[in-house]
Amino acid sequence: MSRNNEKLLQIEHLVKHFKISDSLFKKEYVHAVEDVSFFIYKGETLGLVGESGCGKTTLGRTILRLHEPTSGKIVYGKETIYDSANKKQPDMLEYRKKMQIVFQDPSASLDPRMTVGDIVGEPLDIHKMFSGKKDRNDRVRELLATVGLNSEQANRYPHEFSGGQQQRIGIARALAVNPEFIVCDEPISALDVSIQSQIVNMLEDMQKDLGLTYLFIAHDLSVVRHISDRIGVMYLGNLVELGESYELNRNPLHPYTKTLLSAVPLPDPKKCRSRERIALQGEIPSPVNPPSGCRFHTRCPYATERCKQEVPVFKEVETDHFVACHLL
């Protein structure tokens, strides 16, 4: 996907903690997102990968302020939509028209008591985009056609559709208010493999036609590599590496990124068997009590004493290639 050099979204030192205990003697928090900074160019797809529980989904929802950030700064275009240094935060209703989300589980994200027409049309009603019922219904039919469904299906309920069709409905709902930026929160992980490629291709076509910008969250590195211009890698709430898709896959620099890439299946069995697999030792630490220093040091084969004590700086080590590692 072609892009320009205009930054649509900038995240600065974003933090999100969830309180799980608030007694007189002990306060406990889940450190879901910790000091994350990056930007997204207008018109590009930024892929975000990492193990389950690393904070990918929380990061996406916090950017949209579906979760209120604990601290940090979020700039959309030229407007600051969150700044922990400012007690008065802007109303998000107007920004909801510009920023939308496609959820991971389509069946759970669609109200079973509403028809598809009402589900897709609800954002139009909330934002009062059409005064006449005919214009509103015409827009709903147009949206359904955009995602490969026909107008007759507008009167059906979500349970009457397959998983792939339900995800198409969720995408149509996200497109209803003509957004510029969409968080795709693992939009294909709950779907059959045969359907996944259809959804990915549809998202790519819509990006070209509508000029959309994506934050694409997924587990499957092969899918992320296919759709993304740049890829960010998260581990236990931290962004550990960020770079151009081709460059990151060709020359991964962080030990955790190398581990993830070594686990991606190859179509050639001979190459797959001869390739070195990197197996991590130990379990992922608890986000309630994360390790000091570099959070990956408990599983990193190259960890030093400095890694255990000092948090690495997320820095640009090559052109447009950012890494948080003391070894670089």
C-alpha positions in Angstrom: 0.0 0.0 0.0 1.3 3.4 -1.0 1.4 6.0 1.7 2.6 9.6 2.1 4.7 11.0 4.9 1.9 12.7 6.7 1.5 11.3 10.2 -2.2 10.5 11.0 -1.7 9.2 14.5 1.0 9.8 17.1 1.3 7.9 20.4 3.7 9.2 23.0 4.6 7.2 26.2 1.1 5.6 26.4 0.4 3.7 29.6 -2.6 1.6 30.6 -3.0 -0.1 34.0 -6.0 -2.0 35.2 -6.6 -1.9 39.0 -7.3 -5.4 40.3 -6.8 -4.8 44.1 -7.3 -1.7 46.1 -7.1 -2.7 49.8 -5.7 -0.5 52.6 -2.5 -2.6 52.6 -2.0 -3.5 49.0 -2.8 -2.0 45.6 -2.3 -4.2 42.5 -2.5 -3.3 38.8 -2.2 -5.2 35.6 0.5 -3.4 33.6 -1.2 -4.0 30.2 0.6 -1.3 28.2 3.8 0.4 29.4 5.4 3.4 27.9 4.6 2.7 24.2 5.4 5.3 21.5 5.0 5.1 17.8 3.3 6.9 14.8 1.2 5.8 11.9 1.4 7.4 8.5 -1.8 8.3 6.7 -2.8 5.6 4.2 -0.6 2.9 5.6 -1.2 -0.4 7.4 0.8 -0.8 10.7 0.8 -4.5 11.8 1.0 -5.3 15.5 2.1 -8.8 16.6 2.9 -10.6 19.8 1.9 -13.5 22.0 -1.6 -13.6 23.6 -1.7 -11.3 26.6 1.0 -9.0 25.4 -1.3 -6.0 25.3 -2.1 -5.7 21.6 -5.8 -5.4 21.9 -5.6 -3.2 25.0 -3.3 -0.8 23.1 -5.7 -0.6 20.1 -8.7 0.1 22.4 -6.8 2.6 24.5 -5.8 4.5 21.3 -9.5 4.8 20.6 -10.2 5.7 24.2 -12.5 2.7 24.6 -10.2 2.2 27.6 -9.1 5.5 29.2 -5.3 5.7 29.2 -3.5 5.8 32.5 -1.0 8.4 31.2 0.6 9.5 27.9 -0.5 11.4 24.9 -2.5 10.6 21.8 -2.5 13.0 18.8 -4.8 12.4 15.9 -4.0 14.6 12.9 -3.2 17.9 14.5 -5.6 17.5 17.4 -4.6 16.1 20.8 -7.4 13.6 21.8 -5.7 12.6 25.1 -3.0 14.2 27.2 -2.5 13.1 30.8 -0.9 16.5 31.5 -4.3 18.1 30.7 -7.1 17.4 33.2 -9.8 18.4 30.6 -10.0 15.9 27.8 -11.9 16.5 24.5 -15.2 14.8 23.8 -14.7 11.8 21.7 -18.1 11.7 19.9 -16.8 13.7 16.9 -13.6 11.6 16.7 -15.7 8.4 16.6 -16.6 9.4 13.0 -12.9 9.4 12.1 -11.7 6.4 14.2 -13.5 3.0 14.2 -12.8 -0.6 15.2 -13.4 -4.1 13.8 -13.6 -6.6 16.7 -12.0 -10.0 16.9 -15.2 -12.1 17.6 -17.9 -11.1 15.1 -20.7 -13.0 16.8 -20.0 -11.4 20.2 -19.8 -7.9 18.7 -23.2 -7.9 17.0 -26.4 -7.4 19.0 -28.4 -10.6 18.5 -31.7 -8.7 19.0 -31.0 -6.2 16.2 -31.4 -6.8 12.5 -28.3 -6.4 10.3 -29.9 -3.2 8.8 -30.2 -1.7 12.3 -26.7 -2.8 13.3 -25.1 -1.1 10.3 -27.4 1.9 10.5 -27.0 2.5 14.2 -23.8 4.7 13.7 -25.7 6.7 11.2 -28.4 7.4 13.8 -26.0 8.2 16.6 -24.2 10.8 14.5 -27.4 12.1 12.8 -25.9 11.7 9.3 -29.3 11.3 7.5 -32.5 13.0 8.3 -34.7 10.9 5.9 -35.3 7.2 6.4 -34.9 6.5 2.7 -31.5 8.0 2.5 -30.4 6.1 5.6 -31.7 2.8 4.2 -30.0 3.5 0.9 -26.7 4.0 2.7 -27.1 0.8 4.6 -27.7 -1.1 1.4 -24.7 0.6 -0.1 -22.5 -0.5 2.8 -23.7 -4.1 2.7 -22.9 -4.2 -1.1 -19.4 -2.8 -0.3 -18.7 -5.8 1.9 -20.2 -8.4 -0.4 -23.7 -8.8 1.1 -27.0 -8.0 -0.6 -29.8 -5.7 0.4 -32.2 -8.5 1.2 -30.0 -9.6 4.1 -30.6 -6.4 5.9 -33.7 -7.8 7.5 -32.0 -10.9 8.9 -30.4 -11.4 12.4 -26.7 -12.1 13.1 -27.3 -15.7 14.0 -28.5 -16.4 10.5 -25.0 -15.7 9.0 -21.7 -17.6 9.0 -18.7 -16.3 10.8 -17.2 -14.7 7.7 -20.5 -13.0 6.9 -20.8 -11.7 10.5 -17.3 -10.2 10.2 -18.4 -8.5 7.0 -21.3 -7.0 8.9 -18.9 -5.7 11.5 -16.7 -4.1 8.8 -19.8 -2.5 7.2 -20.7 -1.0 10.6 -17.2 0.4 11.0 -17.4 2.0 7.5 -20.8 3.5 8.1 -19.5 6.9 9.3 -16.8 7.3 6.6 -13.8 6.8 9.0 -10.2 7.6 8.1 -8.6 5.2 10.7 -9.7 1.6 11.6 -8.3 -0.6 14.3 -8.6 -4.2 13.0 -8.4 -6.2 16.2 -7.5 -9.7 15.0 -10.4 -9.6 12.4 -9.6 -13.0 10.9 -8.4 -15.1 13.9 -11.9 -16.5 14.6 -12.6 -17.4 11.0 -11.8 -20.5 8.8 -8.6 -20.3 6.8 -10.6 -20.3 3.6 -12.5 -17.2 4.7 -9.4 -15.4 6.1 -8.0 -14.5 2.7 -11.3 -13.2 1.5 -11.5 -10.8 4.4 -7.9 -9.7 4.1 -8.3 -9.0 0.4 -11.5 -7.1 1.0 -9.7 -4.9 3.6 -6.9 -4.2 1.1 -9.4 -3.3 -1.6 -11.3 -1.0 0.7 -8.1 0.7 1.8 -7.2 1.5 -1.9 -10.7 2.7 -2.7 -11.4 4.7 0.4 -8.0 5.8 1.5 -8.1 4.1 4.9 -5.4 3.8 7.5 -5.2 0.5 9.5 -3.7 -0.7 12.8 -3.9 -4.4 12.0 -3.5 -6.6 15.1 -2.9 -10.3 14.6 -1.0 -13.4 15.7 -0.3 -14.8 12.2 3.0 -13.2 11.1 2.5 -14.4 7.5 -0.8 -12.5 7.3 0.7 -9.4 8.9 3.7 -9.5 6.6 1.3 -9.7 3.6 -0.9 -6.8 4.5 1.4 -4.4 6.5 3.7 -1.6 5.4 5.4 -1.6 8.8 5.3 -4.1 11.7 5.5 -3.5 15.4 6.3 -6.3 17.9 5.0 -6.3 21.4 6.1 -8.2 24.5 4.4 -8.0 27.9 3.1 -4.5 27.3 6.2 -3.0 25.7 6.9 -2.3 22.0 10.2 -4.0 21.4 10.7 -3.6 17.7 9.2 -1.5 14.8 10.3 -1.4 11.2 9.4 -1.7 7.5 7.6 -5.1 6.9 10.2 -6.4 4.4 13.2 -5.2 6.5 11.9 -6.6 9.8 11.3 -10.0 8.2 14.7 -9.9 6.4 16.7 -8.5 9.3 15.0 -8.9 12.7 17.2 -7.3 15.4 15.4 -8.0 18.7 15.8 -11.5 20.1 12.1 -11.8 20.6 11.3 -10.9 17.0 13.8 -13.5 15.9 12.0 -16.1 18.0 8.6 -15.2 16.5 9.9 -15.4 12.9 11.6 -18.7 13.5 8.2 -20.2 14.3 6.5 -19.1 11.1 5.9 -22.2 8.9 7.6 -22.3 5.5 5.9 -23.8 2.4 9.1 -25.7 1.5 9.5 -28.7 3.9 13.2 -29.0 3.3 13.8 -25.3 4.2 11.5 -25.7 7.2 13.4 -28.7 8.6 16.8 -27.1 8.0 15.9 -23.8 9.5 17.1 -23.0 13.1 14.2 -22.9 15.5 14.6 -20.7 18.6 12.8 -22.1 21.6 12.3 -19.8 24.5 12.7 -21.1 28.0 10.4 -20.4 30.9 7.0 -18.8 31.1 5.8 -15.3 30.3 6.0 -13.3 33.5 2.8 -11.9 35.1 1.8 -8.4 33.9 0.7 -7.8 37.6 4.4 -8.1 38.7 6.5 -7.6 35.6 10.3 -8.0 35.7 12.6 -5.1 36.3 14.8 -3.8 33.5 14.0 -5.3 30.1 10.8 -7.3 30.5 12.2 -10.0 28.1 15.3 -10.7 30.1 13.8 -13.6 32.0 13.5 -15.6 28.7 16.3 -14.0 26.6 19.3 -16.2 25.9 21.5 -13.1 25.6 20.5 -11.3 28.7 23.2 -9.5 30.7 23.2 -8.0 34.2 22.3 -4.6 32.6 19.2 -6.1 31.0 18.0 -7.1 34.5 18.4 -3.7 36.0 17.9 -1.0 33.3 14.9 -0.5 31.0 16.2 -0.3 27.3 15.4 2.8 25.3 13.2 2.4 22.3 15.6 3.9 19.7 16.2 4.1 15.9 19.2 1.8 15.2 18.8 1.9 11.4 16.7 4.1 9.1 13.0 3.6 10.1 14.0 0.6 12.3 13.4 1.0 16.0 14.4 -1.5 18.7 14.5 -1.6 22.5 17.5 -3.7 23.3 20.7 -3.1 25.2 22.6 -5.3 22.8 22.2 -2.9 19.9 
